[in-house]
Amino acid sequence: MTFSIVARSEDGESWGVAVASKFLGVGAVVPAAVAQLGALATQADANVAYKGLALAHLDDGATAQVALDRLLEEDDGRADRQVGVVDGEGGAATFTGEACIAWAGGTTGEGYAVQGNCLAGPEVVAEMERAWNADAGQPFAARLLAALAAGDEAGGDKRGRQSAALLVVREGAGYAGRDDLAVDLRVDDHPAPVTELARLLTLHELYLTASTEEEKVHVGEALRADLEAFARQEGHPDFASWVGTENYEMRVDPDLAWIDQRVLDVVQRGGA
């Protein structure tokens, strides 16, 4: 009763899962990923033990298909399961048990597995695969989300919409570089969860990713004076204090040599 895409980035550095369902908090149940090992989605009558077991098999050197085969061999309830797995090398495997609610099925390609059950029809999976293959130039998280959105637009879960989630791992990509969680966003209960997930990803990029060179605006003396005056107007002793309060540390140079264009836009709007 869920649709998902599990994938590895083309550069071989990131793994992720995007998933949506007419189910409360799907992100707490379906996705799992570990940098360098792989990622998976366990759904339908989800066996959440698959997450730890599959990652352990991958860590032992199993390919995605071998890891999936081992999961199914050990599970008497496999007829009700649906699983997608991508390994560290980008190998992919998917499985749909014969007892899954129709329409149910999946497909794989180089570096990805797409699957869903209780869907409006096979076009949901087909559109997800099309969108994934059409958007190779996008950032990885955005590409996963685009595939999920395509499935949603094609009808998604035939029961309706409720939750969605996006999980991406990459070595050292987490907060302050201290873990591998590049993106971990969940919409647990919402009438348009995929749309809301897109909004959250935009905020995530603003607050939790570093500015590119193209986004950096040089801060000269005049602009520095304007920024300091703005901070005092907002009740802060200096601009650095305002930056810390608003969680823009990754978008402003500590020495104020540059400021991100989006943060500068906020300042020029008067802080709104």
Helices and strands as residue ranges (DSSP letters): E 2-8, E 14-21, G 26-28, E 31-34, E 38-44, H 49-59, H 64-73, G 78-80, E 81-87, E 92-96, E 105-109, E 112-116, H 123-134, H 140-153, E 163-170, G 175-177, E 181-187, H 193-208, G 213-215, E 216-218, H 221-233, H 239-245, G 249-251, E 258-260, H 261-268
